[in-house]
């Protein structure tokens, strides 16, 4: 069982969680009677005086030159975060999809330097006393003794997890957590005959959406993971269900020749205070014509697609089968 950890940026009644005497001392210890120690999360400490409020251990701040996090309970020289601290750290933890621009993050108070004073200086000027440090160290030692680590009597039996029982719980949780946002025309749930004409499009239909191993995420049991395409075929027994990977992740603009309204080219746009006719729907920051944030836009018109083959500009003849089967 992990010790209590105070969060990175939260404030409780104005005080940071890791330096909050009301929660860490008066409530946790005086009222509840907690005897163990409290540790911080990375970047959650903002002052060396947090130890006076009831914080016993600081999570190490040194994650490497690329992601230095301010620390206070040590004697290392203070290192201020870089200008790109938040973006660099989150990029290192979570990365980004290659097709997307590098993400930006508002880290709020994470890693924010409120007081540059370190523990040696705090001891010299009396901000922190040896009694407080002894108290914090004693709480850590109390837990070491409780778990038998000090006298070598610790014992931990590794038990096999109930994988099948857990799988049933996970499946039921997923089913009950699913939310259908819109179901025009009662398309769902699919009936058995509908599966003969079903095509799943997109890479994550054929494989599990990869989440990586960083960012403090659990990877589960990869050998038991199955994508929607294989799962649907297995559950239904229908082998006619099709799958297209859709390797053009950026997408292609629908040709203007296929769009019309009231017998004339283009789609009519409404909703941004000015009715317009758009020849195509292609609004991006890169093109300099991105739509206004938080706007609600409606386009009305007709999409005329004589055939799948014509839409995708596929040659005719054997060996050039339309992935949508001309349906």
C-alpha positions in Angstrom: 0.0 0.0 0.0 1.4 3.4 -1.0 1.7 6.2 1.5 -0.6 9.2 1.1 0.6 11.5 -1.6 -0.4 15.2 -2.0 -1.3 16.4 -5.4 0.8 18.5 -7.7 -1.1 21.8 -8.2 -4.1 21.6 -5.9 -4.8 24.3 -3.4 -7.1 23.7 -0.4 -8.4 27.0 1.1 -5.6 28.9 -0.5 -2.7 26.6 0.6 -1.0 24.1 -1.7 -1.9 20.5 -0.8 1.7 19.6 0.1 2.1 22.5 2.4 -1.4 22.5 4.0 -1.2 22.3 7.8 -4.9 22.0 8.1 -5.2 18.8 6.0 -1.8 17.2 6.7 -1.6 17.8 10.4 -4.9 18.9 12.0 -7.1 16.5 10.0 -4.9 13.6 8.9 -2.9 13.2 12.1 -4.8 15.0 15.0 -8.3 14.0 14.0 -7.8 10.7 12.1 -4.8 9.6 14.0 -2.6 8.6 10.9 0.8 7.4 12.1 2.5 6.9 8.7 4.3 9.4 6.5 3.1 11.6 3.7 5.1 12.0 0.5 4.7 14.4 -2.4 4.1 13.9 -6.1 6.6 15.2 -8.5 6.5 19.0 -8.7 4.0 19.3 -5.9 6.3 21.0 -3.3 6.6 24.7 -3.6 8.5 25.6 -0.5 10.9 24.0 2.0 8.5 25.0 4.8 6.1 22.3 3.6 7.8 20.0 6.0 6.6 22.2 8.9 3.0 21.7 7.7 3.2 17.9 7.8 4.9 16.8 4.6 7.5 14.1 5.4 9.1 13.2 2.1 9.6 15.0 -1.1 9.5 13.1 -4.4 12.9 13.6 -6.1 13.0 16.5 -8.4 15.8 15.5 -10.7 14.3 13.8 -13.8 17.2 14.7 -16.1 18.4 17.8 -17.8 15.5 17.9 -20.2 12.9 18.0 -17.4 14.3 19.5 -14.2 11.7 19.9 -11.4 12.4 22.2 -8.5 13.2 20.4 -5.3 13.6 21.8 -1.7 14.4 19.0 0.7 17.9 18.4 -0.7 21.1 20.4 -0.9 21.5 20.4 -4.7 21.8 23.7 -6.4 18.4 25.1 -7.4 17.6 24.6 -11.1 14.8 26.7 -12.5 12.6 25.1 -15.1 13.2 26.0 -18.7 10.8 28.2 -20.6 9.4 25.1 -22.3 9.3 23.1 -19.1 5.7 22.0 -19.3 5.7 21.1 -23.0 9.1 19.3 -22.7 7.9 17.2 -19.8 4.5 16.3 -21.2 6.1 15.5 -24.6 8.6 13.2 -22.8 5.9 11.4 -20.8 3.1 11.2 -23.4 4.6 12.1 -26.8 2.2 13.0 -29.6 0.7 11.6 -32.7 3.1 12.2 -35.7 0.2 13.6 -37.8 -0.5 16.3 -35.2 1.4 19.4 -34.2 3.5 19.3 -31.0 1.0 19.8 -28.2 1.1 22.7 -25.8 0.3 22.4 -22.1 -0.8 24.8 -19.4 1.0 23.3 -16.4 -0.6 25.8 -13.9 1.3 25.6 -10.6 3.2 22.4 -11.5 6.9 22.9 -10.7 6.3 26.6 -9.9 9.0 28.1 -7.7 7.4 29.9 -4.8 10.5 30.0 -2.6 14.0 29.2 -3.7 15.3 28.3 -0.2 16.7 24.8 0.2 16.9 22.7 3.3 20.5 23.6 4.4 19.7 27.3 4.3 16.3 26.7 6.1 18.2 24.9 8.9 20.6 27.7 9.3 18.0 30.5 9.5 15.6 28.5 11.6 12.8 28.2 9.0 13.1 24.4 9.6 14.4 22.8 12.8 16.1 19.5 13.5 13.2 18.5 15.6 10.9 18.7 12.5 13.3 16.7 10.4 13.6 14.1 13.1 9.8 13.8 13.3 9.5 13.4 9.5 12.3 10.8 9.4 10.7 9.0 12.3 7.4 8.6 10.5 9.2 7.1 7.5 11.1 4.7 9.8 7.8 3.8 11.6 6.5 2.4 8.3 9.8 0.6 7.6 9.5 -1.2 10.9 5.8 -1.9 10.5 6.5 -3.8 7.3 9.4 -5.6 8.7 12.1 -4.1 6.4 14.3 -2.9 9.3 14.9 -6.4 10.8 14.7 -8.4 7.6 11.4 -10.0 8.6 9.3 -8.6 5.7 7.3 -11.2 3.8 5.3 -10.7 0.7 3.6 -13.6 -1.1 2.9 -12.9 -4.7 -0.5 -14.3 -5.6 -1.9 -14.9 -9.1 -4.5 -12.4 -10.0 -8.0 -13.6 -10.9 -7.6 -12.8 -14.6 -10.9 -14.3 -15.8 -12.9 -12.8 -13.0 -11.3 -9.4 -13.6 -12.0 -9.7 -17.3 -15.7 -10.1 -16.7 -15.7 -7.1 -14.5 -13.8 -5.0 -17.1 -16.2 -6.1 -19.8 -19.3 -5.2 -17.7 -17.8 -1.9 -16.8 -17.1 -1.1 -20.5 -20.6 -2.0 -21.5 -22.2 0.1 -18.7 -19.9 3.0 -19.4 -20.6 3.2 -23.1 -22.6 6.3 -24.1 -24.5 6.7 -27.3 -24.4 10.4 -28.2 -26.6 10.3 -31.2 -28.5 7.6 -33.0 -30.3 9.2 -36.0 -32.8 6.9 -37.7 -32.3 4.2 -35.1 -29.2 2.8 -36.8 -28.1 1.1 -33.6 -28.2 -1.5 -32.3 -27.2 -3.4 -35.4 -29.3 -6.4 -36.3 -27.8 -9.7 -37.5 -28.6 -9.0 -41.2 -26.9 -5.6 -41.0 -23.5 -7.2 -40.3 -23.3 -8.5 -43.8 -22.8 -4.9 -45.0 -20.7 -3.6 -42.1 -17.3 -2.0 -42.7 -15.1 -0.9 -39.8 -12.8 2.0 -40.9 -9.7 3.2 -39.1 -6.5 1.6 -37.7 -7.9 1.2 -34.2 -10.7 -0.9 -35.5 -8.2 -3.6 -36.4 -5.9 -3.2 -33.4 -6.0 -2.0 -29.8 -5.3 1.8 -29.5 -1.7 1.9 -28.2 -1.1 3.9 -25.1 2.6 3.3 -24.5 4.3 2.6 -21.3 5.1 6.1 -20.0 3.0 8.6 -18.3 2.3 6.3 -15.3 -0.2 4.2 -17.4 -1.0 0.6 -16.9 -0.5 -1.5 -20.1 -2.7 -4.3 -19.0 -2.2 -7.8 -20.5 -1.3 -7.2 -24.2 -1.7 -10.9 -25.0 -5.4 -10.7 -24.1 -6.1 -7.5 -26.0 -8.2 -7.8 -29.2 -9.4 -5.1 -31.6 -13.0 -4.3 -32.4 -12.9 -6.0 -35.8 -11.7 -9.4 -34.5 -14.0 -9.1 -31.4 -17.1 -8.4 -33.5 -16.4 -11.3 -35.9 -15.8 -13.7 -33.0 -18.9 -12.6 -31.1 -21.2 -12.5 -34.1 -19.8 -15.4 -36.1 -20.2 -13.3 -39.2 -17.2 -13.5 -41.5 -18.5 -10.9 -44.0 -17.7 -8.0 -41.8 -15.0 -5.9 -43.5 -12.2 -3.7 -42.4 -10.3 -0.8 -44.1 -7.2 0.6 -42.3 -7.7 4.1 -43.9 -4.0 4.9 -44.1 -4.7 8.5 -45.1 -5.0 9.8 -41.5 -5.0 13.5 -42.7 -8.0 12.9 -45.0 -8.9 14.1 -48.4 -11.1 17.1 -49.3 -14.4 16.2 -50.9 -14.2 17.6 -54.5 -16.2 20.7 -55.1 -17.8 19.0 -58.1 -19.7 16.7 -55.8 -21.2 19.4 -53.6 -24.2 21.5 -54.5 -27.3 23.2 -53.0 -30.5 24.2 -54.7 -29.1 23.1 -58.0 -26.0 25.4 -57.8 -22.4 24.5 -56.7 -21.2 24.6 -53.1 -22.8 24.1 -49.7 -24.7 26.9 -47.9 -23.2 27.8 -44.6 -25.2 29.3 -41.7 -24.6 29.8 -38.0 -21.7 32.3 -37.8 -23.7 35.4 -38.4 -23.1 35.6 -42.1 -24.7 33.2 -44.7 -22.2 32.1 -47.2 -21.6 29.4 -49.9 -18.5 27.3 -49.5 -17.2 25.5 -52.6 -15.5 22.9 -50.3 -15.2 22.2 -46.6 -11.5 22.9 -45.9 -10.9 25.1 -42.9 -7.5 24.9 -41.2 -5.1 27.0 -39.3 -2.5 26.2 -41.9 -4.6 27.7 -44.7 -5.4 30.7 -42.6 -9.2 30.2 -42.8 -9.9 28.3 -39.5 -13.4 28.7 -38.2 -14.0 30.7 -35.0 -13.6 28.9 -31.8 -16.8 27.8 -30.1 -18.9 28.6 -33.1 -21.8 26.4 -34.3 -21.8 26.0 -38.1 -24.3 24.2 -40.3 -23.9 23.4 -43.9 -26.8 22.4 -46.1 -26.7 20.9 -49.5 -26.3 17.7 -51.5 -23.3 15.3 -51.8 -23.6 13.5 -55.1 -21.4 10.3 -55.4 -22.3 8.2 -58.4 -20.1 5.3 -57.2 -17.4 4.5 -54.7 -15.0 3.9 -57.6 -15.6 7.4 -58.9 -15.2 9.0 -55.5 -11.9 7.4 -54.9 -10.7 7.8 -58.5 -10.1 4.1 -58.9 -9.3 2.5 -62.2 -11.7 -0.1 -63.5 -11.0 -3.7 -64.2 -9.8 -6.8 -62.2 -7.5 -6.1 -59.3 -8.9 -2.7 -58.6 -11.8 -3.6 -56.3 -13.4 -0.7 -54.4 -12.7 -1.1 -50.6 -16.4 -0.2 -50.0 -17.6 -2.7 -52.5 -19.5 -0.1 -54.4 -22.3 -0.2 -51.9 
